[in-house]
Amino acid sequence: MGITTSSMLVELNISVWGAQKLDKSATDTLTSTSGATRDAARVQKNLMAGTSLRKDIADYAASCRLWHNMRTLPWSDRGPRLLPVTLFMDYKVEANHRQDRFDELVDKFLGEYEHKLVPQAMDNLGDLFDKNDYPSIDELRGKFGFKMVFSPVPEAGDFRVDVGAKDLAEIKTQYDEALNTRVAEAMRAPWDQLHKMLNGMSEKLVESEGTKRWHDSFIGNAQELCQMLTHLNVTNDPELERARRGLERAIMGVDIDDIKEDEDARATLKKNVDNILSGFDW
């Protein structure tokens, strides 16, 4: 199965109103009274000072982007990322749920914007408040967005251009080379995720007794990564699968309570984790 049939491209675009405004007058006053040059400082106003609803939307958008990145592989410098087809249904269901939640937060924000949030900001900004800084509801609605675009991974034969056979062959060759480079770069991501997980576990397992904070996520995160890597290994790299299975075996049957209380259990797990780290060319 090639990359064009095992994966698709998905682009997630989430926009959130920044609610920031440069106050030139306050900047000039600050630099002048401080004896500083004009480019030494900038007074950037938080137009929603004293309120949290806009920040709640921004924080939720950030968590959605993180979720998206954890389930996809890098493809281009910006824009689309590679989504394994085996994850498509789960991804789409969860993305739809997240879009609904995003829209709920935006509707709540817009519903309180004029009669509650702007007056609160006026109280908190004091002399920095300027009503002209605030967009209308219609303008503001357009500053929020949650959009997904799915598309196939193009093949070299997909070119629709009227060029000579020699030029077309050269274009296809260049595309194939670029495709191979992108696939290689994409496949670095799951290797890096696994390496980071193993290093973190190894370091945690030798922390001094007084600094240890053990949480269920210590094992849970490793289990989740093992499951995710079965999808993210879109090229069926046998070495990545061998490393994944090594971690899966290392944590199989391990209970977080044993890790908390049993030094031998910690030592055994660390040995198994370190064996995986030393067994591959990361």
Secondary structure, DSSP 4 states (H G I P E B T S, - for coil): --HHHHEEEEEEEEE----EEE-HHHHHHHHHHHT--TTS---EEETTTT--HHHHHHHHHHHHHHHHHHTSEE-SSSS-EEEEGGGHHHHHHHHHHHHHHHHHHHHHHHHHIIIIIHHHHHHHHGGG--GGGSPPHHHHHTT-EEEEEEEEPPPGGG------HHHHHHHHHHHHHHHHHHHHHHHHHHHHHHHHHHHHHHHHTTS-GGG----THHHHHHHHHHHHHHHH-TT--HHHHHHHHHHHHHHTT--HHHHHH-HHHHHHHHHHHHHHHHTS--
